[in-house]
């Protein structure tokens, strides 16, 4: 446990941010899994769109890196396009 007042506050801030980030990351994983499961079905377009929106949101909030977001969107779209072809 920190003795310095500013570090105690910083630890509290980090805990709050970690909880927020965990929620965003969990939602991101759920949407991605749902979209991958929906590929090849009638719900594909809506599920992929929802997943991409969540990926963009996570990147914008700084939960994941923008290149990681681009990579995951690319992989998801590649799977979706392969299923349509």
C-alpha positions in Angstrom: 0.0 0.0 0.0 1.3 3.4 -0.9 2.1 6.0 1.7 2.1 9.0 -0.6 -1.2 10.8 -0.9 -1.0 11.4 -4.6 -0.2 7.7 -5.2 -3.1 6.6 -3.1 -5.4 8.8 -5.3 -3.7 7.5 -8.5 -4.4 3.9 -7.3 -8.1 4.7 -6.8 -8.2 6.3 -10.3 -6.5 3.3 -11.9 -9.0 0.9 -10.2 -12.0 2.8 -11.6 -10.4 3.0 -15.1 -9.7 -0.8 -15.0 -13.3 -1.6 -14.1 -14.5 0.6 -17.0 -12.1 -0.9 -19.4 -13.0 -4.4 -18.3 -16.6 -3.7 -19.1 -15.8 -2.3 -22.5 -13.4 -5.2 -23.4 -16.0 -7.8 -22.2 -18.7 -6.2 -24.4 -16.3 -6.1 -27.3 -15.5 -9.9 -27.0 -19.1 -10.7 -26.7 -20.1 -8.8 -29.8 -17.2 -10.3 -31.8 -18.1 -13.8 -30.8 -21.8 -13.2 -31.6 -20.8 -11.8 -35.0 -18.5 -14.7 -35.8 -21.3 -17.2 -34.8 -23.8 -15.3 -37.0 -21.7 -15.4 -40.1 -23.6 -17.3 -42.8 -27.0 -16.7 -41.3 -29.6 -14.0 -41.8 -28.4 -12.0 -38.8 -24.9 -11.6 -40.2 -25.0 -8.0 -41.3 -26.5 -6.7 -38.1 -24.1 -8.7 -35.9 -21.0 -7.7 -37.9 -22.1 -4.0 -37.8 -22.7 -4.1 -34.0 -19.2 -5.7 -33.5 -17.5 -3.2 -35.7 -19.2 -0.4 -33.8 -18.0 -1.8 -30.5 -14.5 -2.2 -31.8 -14.4 1.4 -32.9 -15.7 2.6 -29.6 -13.1 0.6 -27.7 -10.3 2.1 -29.8 -11.7 5.6 -29.4 -11.8 5.2 -25.6 -8.2 3.9 -25.6 -9.1 0.5 -24.3 -7.5 -1.2 -27.3 -4.9 0.2 -29.7 -6.2 1.6 -33.0 -4.1 -0.8 -35.0 -5.5 -3.7 -32.9 -9.0 -2.4 -33.7 -8.2 -2.2 -37.4 -6.8 -5.7 -37.4 -9.8 -7.3 -35.6 -12.2 -5.4 -37.9 -10.2 -6.6 -40.9 -10.3 -10.3 -39.8 -14.0 -10.1 -39.0 -14.8 -8.6 -42.4 -12.6 -11.1 -44.2 -14.6 -14.0 -42.6 -17.9 -12.3 -43.4 -17.0 -11.7 -47.0 -15.7 -15.2 -47.4 -19.0 -16.6 -46.2 -20.9 -14.5 -48.7 -18.8 -15.5 -51.7 
